């Protein structure tokens, strides 16, 4: 959309309850890749004066409404209080946003509520996938009631977006909905690169991330330096055990938390970025690694086979010994250097937020022009 004050602003509301720490780094609670994904899109859209952007987050003790990075943040659910009131507080925030388009990522009961809200008030609903398991039918098989709500939400969405082609095809096959691919977007700043001096792992301590495997890798290669940034995942009762074990590994630096806006410094120093997850969607950490010229060594995750297609890393197809051997291979003749350069080129061509945001703008402009049932007023 071209700039101009004579055009009505398109109002878009994003709903990711745990995203507030991204806007306010002083808050030290957990967030995930889905939050990072929508944070990047929302803040980039907010730079365009033709857009009015709001973002519904949980109650972290902040004001009911505040503006950060030109995004209006609306307080809603308090995780520490009776969740019986959660729906009321969520709907109140949705009404306050009074947006034309509501965007949600991550399958849960919140997704169904946002979709239902849009259905009731004639607003546009856009859903974006967060993980492979919600696309390949796993979530539907393991969550019967929430799964039914998820399918209903997708079938009543005005647009469904996936992070990669494989997820798009799987979701379409498992739910019968039409899915569009829009890649994850990241800011790609030009910075002087420091000396690369470590092997990096970044993530939450969630079971699916399998952080203990990175500790195993560090023990097997005592001649290399390893850095692990691992924040306690929600309901993780074994985090203290992980820390205790990490402290016993002399060539490993364990860091419980780094604010998102500071993680870039660690990726710049990484010779190799390691991913040990069982599954992901398209990890934002992959893009962070690529834009910092750090090749990716992945035990399982390789969306759309991009690591091989762009020669920016190695996927080991779940083979642990191959992971160990591949790390040694990357250091032979400093192969990691060229692979890192390939990754940086890939990120610049496929994940630059200034390019990706145009796809969102085109989508949103089409949605506001599309005829729908009469939009109902949200005035109190």
N, C-alpha and C positions, 0 to 999 in steps of 0.2 A: 504494500500500500504506500503510495507516495505521500510525502509529508504535506500538511496543509491544515490550517485551523478551521477551514470551512467544512470539514468532514467530521461526522460523528465518530467519536472514539469507540473502538471495539473493546468491550470489557470481558476479561478472562479471569476466572478464579481457579487457582490450583489448590488441591486438597491433599496434603501430606502432613499428618499430625506431628511426626518426629523431625520435621525439617528445621524447626526453629534454631537449633544450635549452629546451623550453617549461616544463618543471618546474624546470629549473635554468638561469636566464638567463646564468650565468657561462660556460656552454658556448656557444661562438660558431659552431658548425657549422650547416649548412643544415637546414631543415625546410620542409614545404609545407602546403597547405590541408587535406589529409587528416589530417595530424597535429594541426592546430589543431582540426579538427572533433571528433575523438575525445577530445582533451584537454578540450575544453569539456564534453562529455557525461560523461566519467569524473569530473572534479572536481566537477561538480554532483551526480551520483549519490552521490558519497562523502559529501555533506552529510547524507544520509539514513542513520540508524543501522540501518535494516533492510537495508542493502546493504553487502557487503564487496567492495571494488574493488581490483583489481590491474591492472598495466599492464606489458607486456613491451616493453623497449627494448633498444637495442644497448649494447655495451660502450664507455663513454666514460671508463673509468678509475675509475668510481664503485664503491661497495660492491656486493656481489652482490645485496643487498636493502636498500632504504631506503624511508622513508615521507615523501612530500611532498604537501601539500594533502590529507591523509587518504587518499592513494592509495599502495598498496604497489608500488614500482617494482622490477621484476625484471630483472637484467642478463642479456643473452643474447649474440648474435652480435657478434664483433669484426671490423669491416670492414677492419682493417689486418692481419689474419692470414689464414692459409690458409682459404679458404671451404669447403674439404672438411669442416671440422669445424663449419660453420655449422648444419647440420641437427641435429647432436647437441646443440649448445648451445641451439638454439631449443626442441627437444623437452624438454630438461631444465627450461627455464624454464616451458614449458607444464604439465609435470607438477608443478612446484613451486607454480604458481598453484592447481592443483586446484579449478578453478571449475566451476560448473554451466553457465555460458554463456560462450562465447568470441566476441569481436567483432573483426572485421577490416575494414579499408577499404583499397582500392588493389589492383588486379589485378597479381599477380606470383606467382612460385613460392612465396613465403611464404604466400600465400592458400591454395594447394593443400595445403601442409603443415599449416596450422592446421585446414583442413577434414578432412584425413585423420586427424589426431590426434583430433578430435572423433568421427569415425566409429569409430575403433578403441576408444575408451574410453567411448562412449555419452554424450557431452556435447553440449550444444546449440551450434550454429554459426550466427552471424548475420553476414551480409555487407552492407556499405554501399558504394555506388558512390562513386567519387571524381571521375570525368571523363566527359564525353560520349562519348569515343572507345571506352570500354569498354562502352558501352550500344548504340551504333549499328552495331556489327559491325566497326569499324575495327581494334580490338585483335585480334579473332579472325582477321581476314584477314592481319594483319601479323606475328602470332606463332603459328605453327601448333601447336607442341608446348605452349607455355605456354597457348595458347588452349584446347586440349583440356582441360588441367588446370583452367582457369578455369571452363569449362562444367561439368565434373564437380563442382567445388566448389559452384557455384550450385545444381545439381540435387540436391545432398545437404545444402544449407543448410536450417535450420529457419525462417529468415526472410531475405528479401532486401529491402534498403531502398535507395531512390533519393532524391536531393536535390531533384528536381523532376519534374513530371508527364511532360514530354517524354522525359526519360531513362528513366523507369519504363516508358513505352510502348515505347520503342525496345529496351530490354533484354528485355522480355517477348517482343517480336517476334523478336529475334535469337537468343534462347536457349530460349524456351518456358517460362520460369519465371514464377511469380507474384511481383509486385513491389509493395511498399508504399511510399508517399511519406511521408517525415518530413523536414521542412525543417531546414536548418542552424540551430544554436542558438548564441546569443551572450549574454553578460552585458550588460545595458543600464544602466550606472550613470548617475546623475544628476549632471552636473558643469557648472560654469559654463563657457560657451563663450568662448574667446578671440577676438580679431579674426581674421577669415578673410583670409589674405594670400597664398595660393599655389595653384598647380595641381599636383596630387599624382599620383605613380605609385609603386606598391609591388609588389615581386615579386622572383623569382629571375631570373638572367640566362639562363634556359633558352630555347632557340630558339623554343619554342611561345609564349613570352611576348612576343617581338619587342620588346625594350626599345629597340632602335635607333630605332624609329618615334617614341618619345616624345622622343628627342633631335631628330628632324626637326621635330616639332611645336613644340618650344621655339625652334628657330632661325627658324621661320616667324612666330613671334609675340614679337618681342624686347621689346615693351612690357609683357608679362606676366611674372610671377615663377613659376618652375617648381621643384619639388622632386622628386627621384628617389631612392627608397630601393631599392637593388638589390644583393642579395648574390650572390656568385659561385655559379652552379649547379654541381652535380657534373659533372666532366669538361668544363667550359667552358674551352676553350683560347684564347678570344678576349676574355676579360673585361678584360684589360689594355688592349686596343684600345678597348673601350667606355669605360673610365675616361678614357683619353687624349682621346677625342673629346668626352666630357662636359665636361672641364676647359676646352675651347676655347669653350664656350657661356656667355657672361657672365651671362645671366639664369637660369641653371640651377644649383641646388645639388645635388651628387651625394653621397649618403651610402651607403657600402658596407654598413652593417649597423645595425639598430636592434633591440634585444630586443623580442619580441612584446608584452610588457606595457608597452612605452613607445611603440608605434606609435600608440596612441590619441591621443596629444598632437598628432601630425602630421595625423591625420584631422580633428581638431577645427579645425585651422587651414586646412583645404582649402576653397577656393571650389568646386572641381570635382575629382572623382577620375577619372582616365583609365585605361582598360583597352585594351591593344593586342593581346591574345592571339588566336591563331587559334581556339582552343577552350578551354573549361573545363567544369566540372560546374556548381556554383553557387559562385562565388568567395566565400570568407570576406571578402575585401577589399570586396566589394560591401556586405556587411552592416555591416562596420566603417564604410564611407562613409555608409551610410544612417543608422545610429544617431548619427552625428556631423553630420547635416544637410548632407552634401556630395553634390550630385547626381552621377550617374555618366554619363560620356561613354565609350561602348564602341564600338570599331571593329567587333567581330563578336559578342561574347557577350551574349546576352539570354535567359536561361532562362525558358521559359513566357511570353515577351513581357512580363515583369513591369515593365520600364522604361516601356513605353507604358501598360500597364493602370493603373499607379499614378502615372504622370506624375512619376517620380522620376529621370529621366535620358533619354538619347537613345542609340539604337542605330543604327549607320551601315551595317549590312549589308555590311561590307567595303569601303565607299567612302571612300577617303582624303580626297578633297576635301570630302566631306560632314562628315567628322570635323572638319576645319579650320573649315568654315563654321559647324558646330554649336557649336563652342567660342565663336566670336564671337557667335553668337545668344544663348548663355546669359548673356553679359555685358551684352547690350543690355537696358536697363531693369532690370538686376539680376535677370533671370529665374532665375538660379541660386539665389537666396534662397528663392523659393517652392518650387522643385523640391526643394531641400534639406529644407524642412519636410515635404514630401510623403514623402520618403524616410525621415525619422525616424518619421513615423506608420506607414509600412509596416513598418519594423523592429520597432516596438513591438507591432504586431498579429500579425506572422507569425514572428518570430525570437527572441522573448524566451525565454531558456533555462529560466526558471522555469515556462513554459507547455509548451515542447517536451518537457521532461524527463518530464512526465506520460505522454506517448505511449510513451516508452521503458519506463517502469515498467509500464504496462499490457501492453506486448509481453512483457517479461521475466517478469512474473507468469503470463501465459498459457503461456509456454514451459516454465517449471518444473513446471507442473501437467499438461502434456501427456505422455502415456505414450510411452515410448521403450524400445528394447532395454535390458537391464540395464546400469546404470552400473558400469563396472569400476573397481576401486580403483587409485589412483595411488601408493599407499604403496610405498616402496623395498623 
